[in-house]
Amino acid sequence: MKKHNFSAGPCILPQEVFQEASKAILDFNNSGLSILEISHRSADFVSVMDEAQSLALELLGLKDKGYKALFLQGGASTQFLMVAYNLLEKKAAYLNTGTWSSKAIKEAKLFGEVEEVATSKDKNFNYIPKSYSIPEDIDYFHCTSNNTIFGTQMKEFPATSKPLVCDMSSDIFSREMDFSKFDLIYAGAQKNMGPAGTTLVIIKEDILGKVSREIPSMMSYSTHISKDSMFNTPAVYAVYVSLLTLRWIKAKGGIRAMEELNNKKADLLYSEIDRNPLFEGFAAKEDRSPMNATFNLVDDSYREKFDKLWKYAGVNGLNGHRSVGGYRASMYNALALESVQVVVDCMQKLEK
């Protein structure tokens, strides 16, 4: 039976990517060697890294604009630390919209003063704060564009003269925007780009070198830029699969095509959540995420029956995070519209 994978991450990837990646495990580039055993210094892999970095910048519209693309390790959780290590001299401002921004704030406090300009904690992070001001006496402003756990997404980003830093782990490459307004973007690969194991960092070089502290080599963006993401052995296979996914995005029409499909999927599911009297959405309507739809049963006594319906239909990963409960449908780029229809059909069967 076909599985419909709504897992929040590691998540669904395109079948074409799986097929190409599986060939490379046995024989990469007709070299007689597996991608899992080639040297990261070999010409074949250096070519992979170069193309992956270049293609990431191309898709975001940032090529030849003073940005570098890095493929690092440690996930977004290490970026919570690295951002502050490299940029925080005295004070930084953070918007707190959920679990991941809360964790980023915790790490940043190790390096300097952190001002939380706004938070939606009062309503269990089911909305994005709107009315807040960004101080002028800061080194940078940090926000999280999409919140996987609570199902909210920032639709607009504040204007500031200070460096703008954004954790885009769960919605990068999913919607068009002016990415040049950001000075640093980071994203774990395991949502819209590849498997767990590598993290994409897009950074404007001119924001570096402003802190007085000595930064350990592995924590320094400048180190990784100077070594083209090869200061230490990179996550070879994760970078290769990320490259295949970036190629797939480009071949499908780029970020614009991804956004069109993602909006169709989101409209289909949210329309049913709002129509069906047995369900209610968790996130505020104006802040709903197209990537992660969170919703609950109005009467939890129907849970066992609904769970049987969607599991029997081949749906995987629909349970909500423990912080919210209920259900979460993660609809990343590679998820087909038909898979969302399967969930909607289950919701309608429960109603009948």
Secondary structure in CASP SS format (residue, H / E / C, confidence):
PFRMAT SS
TARGET T0000
AUTHOR 0000-0000-0000
METHOD secondary structure of the structure
MODEL  1
M C 1.00
K C 1.00
K C 1.00
H E 1.00
N E 1.00
F C 1.00
S C 1.00
A C 1.00
G C 1.00
P C 1.00
C C 1.00
I C 1.00
L C 1.00
P C 1.00
Q H 1.00
E H 1.00
V H 1.00
F H 1.00
Q H 1.00
E H 1.00
A H 1.00
S H 1.00
K H 1.00
A H 1.00
I H 1.00
L H 1.00
D C 1.00
F C 1.00
N C 1.00
N C 1.00
S C 1.00
G C 1.00
L C 1.00
S C 1.00
I C 1.00
L C 1.00
E C 1.00
I C 1.00
S C 1.00
H C 1.00
R C 1.00
S C 1.00
A H 1.00
D H 1.00
F H 1.00
V H 1.00
S H 1.00
V H 1.00
M H 1.00
D H 1.00
E H 1.00
A H 1.00
Q H 1.00
S H 1.00
L H 1.00
A H 1.00
L H 1.00
E H 1.00
L H 1.00
L C 1.00
G C 1.00
L C 1.00
K C 1.00
D C 1.00
K C 1.00
G C 1.00
Y E 1.00
K E 1.00
A E 1.00
L E 1.00
F E 1.00
L E 1.00
Q C 1.00
G C 1.00
G H 1.00
A H 1.00
S H 1.00
T H 1.00
Q H 1.00
F H 1.00
L H 1.00
M H 1.00
V H 1.00
A H 1.00
Y H 1.00
N H 1.00
L H 1.00
L C 1.00
E C 1.00
K C 1.00
K E 1.00
A E 1.00
A E 1.00
Y E 1.00
L E 1.00
N E 1.00
T C 1.00
G C 1.00
T H 1.00
W H 1.00
S H 1.00
S H 1.00
K H 1.00
A H 1.00
I H 1.00
K H 1.00
E H 1.00
A H 1.00
K C 1.00
L C 1.00
F C 1.00
G C 1.00
E E 1.00
V E 1.00
E E 1.00
E E 1.00
V E 1.00
A E 1.00
T E 1.00
S C 1.00
K H 1.00
D H 1.00
K H 1.00
N C 1.00
F C 1.00
N C 1.00
Y C 1.00
I C 1.00
P C 1.00
K C 1.00
S C 1.00
Y C 1.00
S C 1.00
I C 1.00
P C 1.00
E C 1.00
D C 1.00
I C 1.00
D C 1.00
Y C 1.00
F E 1.00
H E 1.00
C E 1.00
T E 1.00
S C 1.00
N E 1.00
N E 1.00
T C 1.00
I C 1.00
F C 1.00
G C 1.00
T E 1.00
Q E 1.00
M C 1.00
K C 1.00
E C 1.00
F C 1.00
P C 1.00
A C 1.00
T C 1.00
S C 1.00
K C 1.00
P C 1.00
L E 1.00
V E 1.00
C E 1.00
D E 1.00
M C 1.00
S C 1.00
S C 1.00
D C 1.00
I C 1.00
F C 1.00
S C 1.00
R C 1.00
E C 1.00
M C 1.00
D C 1.00
F H 1.00
S H 1.00
K H 1.00
F C 1.00
D C 1.00
L E 1.00
I E 1.00
Y E 1.00
A E 1.00
G E 1.00
A C 1.00
Q C 1.00
K C 1.00
N C 1.00
M C 1.00
G C 1.00
P C 1.00
A C 1.00
G C 1.00
T C 1.00
T E 1.00
L E 1.00
V E 1.00
I E 1.00
I E 1.00
K E 1.00
E H 1.00
D H 1.00
I H 1.00
L C 1.00
G C 1.00
K C 1.00
V C 1.00
S C 1.00
R C 1.00
E C 1.00
I C 1.00
P C 1.00
S H 1.00
M H 1.00
M H 1.00
S C 1.00
Y H 1.00
S H 1.00
T H 1.00
H H 1.00
I H 1.00
S H 1.00
K C 1.00
D C 1.00
S C 1.00
M C 1.00
F C 1.00
N C 1.00
T C 1.00
P C 1.00
A C 1.00
V H 1.00
Y H 1.00
A H 1.00
V H 1.00
Y H 1.00
V H 1.00
S H 1.00
L H 1.00
L H 1.00
T H 1.00
L H 1.00
R H 1.00
W H 1.00
I H 1.00
K H 1.00
A H 1.00
K C 1.00
G C 1.00
G H 1.00
I H 1.00
R H 1.00
A H 1.00
M H 1.00
E H 1.00
E H 1.00
L H 1.00
N H 1.00
N H 1.00
K H 1.00
K H 1.00
A H 1.00
D H 1.00
L H 1.00
L H 1.00
Y H 1.00
S H 1.00
E H 1.00
I H 1.00
D H 1.00
R H 1.00
N C 1.00
P C 1.00
L C 1.00
F E 1.00
E E 1.00
G E 1.00
F C 1.00
A C 1.00
A C 1.00
K H 1.00
E H 1.00
D H 1.00
R E 1.00
S C 1.00
P C 1.00
M C 1.00
N E 1.00
A E 1.00
T E 1.00
F E 1.00
N E 1.00
L E 1.00
V C 1.00
D C 1.00
D H 1.00
S H 1.00
Y H 1.00
R H 1.00
E H 1.00
K H 1.00
F H 1.00
D H 1.00
K H 1.00
L H 1.00
W H 1.00
K H 1.00
Y H 1.00
A C 1.00
G C 1.00
V E 1.00
N E 1.00
G C 1.00
L C 1.00
N E 1.00
G C 1.00
H C 1.00
R C 1.00
S C 1.00
V C 1.00
G C 1.00
G C 1.00
Y E 1.00
R E 1.00
A E 1.00
S E 1.00
M C 1.00
Y C 1.00
N C 1.00
A C 1.00
L C 1.00
A C 1.00
L H 1.00
E H 1.00
S H 1.00
V H 1.00
Q H 1.00
V H 1.00
V H 1.00
V H 1.00
D H 1.00
C H 1.00
M H 1.00
Q H 1.00
K H 1.00
L H 1.00
E H 1.00
K C 1.00
END
